[in-house]
């Protein structure tokens, strides 16, 4: 298994277990893999934990944005899909 596949699979599994939405998980996994590709050096043994940290931060931001949009749609009388 390639490291990118490992990061994607395991980050996705952990984020879904933490209760993040599918969309937030998908975008956060892309961000984790992107971080892996961009970063030239990691602390010894900290590659996965660093990518997971970046993914969780992204997932939290996306969940927050989704909740804000849902509240705004509810306030304006629109039905969320």
C-alpha positions in Angstrom: 0.0 0.0 0.0 1.3 3.4 -1.0 1.7 5.9 1.9 -0.9 8.2 0.3 -3.4 5.4 0.2 -2.6 4.5 3.8 -3.1 8.1 5.0 -6.3 8.5 3.1 -7.8 5.2 4.3 -6.9 5.6 7.9 -7.7 9.3 8.3 -11.1 8.6 6.6 -11.8 5.8 9.0 -10.9 7.8 12.1 -12.8 10.9 11.1 -16.0 8.9 10.3 -15.6 7.2 13.7 -15.5 10.7 15.3 -18.8 11.6 13.6 -17.7 14.0 10.9 -19.9 14.2 7.8 -19.0 12.4 4.6 -18.3 15.7 2.8 -16.1 17.0 5.6 -14.2 13.7 5.8 -13.6 13.6 2.0 -12.2 17.1 1.9 -10.1 16.6 5.1 -8.6 13.4 3.6 -7.6 15.3 0.5 -6.0 18.0 2.6 -4.1 15.3 4.7 -2.7 13.8 1.5 -1.9 17.2 0.1 0.0 18.0 3.3 1.9 14.8 3.0 2.9 15.7 -0.5 3.9 19.3 0.3 5.9 18.6 3.4 9.5 17.7 2.8 10.3 16.6 6.3 8.4 15.3 9.3 9.5 14.5 12.8 10.7 11.0 13.2 7.6 8.7 13.4 5.2 11.5 13.2 4.0 11.5 9.6 0.6 10.0 10.2 -0.1 11.9 13.3 0.8 15.2 11.6 -1.5 14.4 8.6 -4.3 13.4 11.0 -3.9 16.7 12.9 -4.2 18.7 9.6 -7.2 16.6 8.6 -9.1 17.1 11.9 -8.5 20.8 11.7 -9.9 20.9 8.2 -12.9 18.7 9.1 -13.8 20.9 12.1 -13.8 24.0 9.9 -16.0 22.3 7.3 -18.4 21.0 9.9 -18.7 24.5 11.4 -19.3 26.0 7.9 -22.0 23.4 7.2 -23.8 24.1 10.5 -23.7 27.9 9.8 -25.2 27.3 6.3 -27.9 25.0 7.7 -28.8 27.6 10.4 -28.9 30.4 7.7 -31.1 28.3 5.5 -33.4 27.5 8.3 -33.6 31.1 9.3 -34.5 32.2 5.8 -37.1 29.5 5.5 -35.3 27.2 3.1 -35.3 23.5 3.7 -31.9 21.9 3.9 -31.3 19.0 1.5 
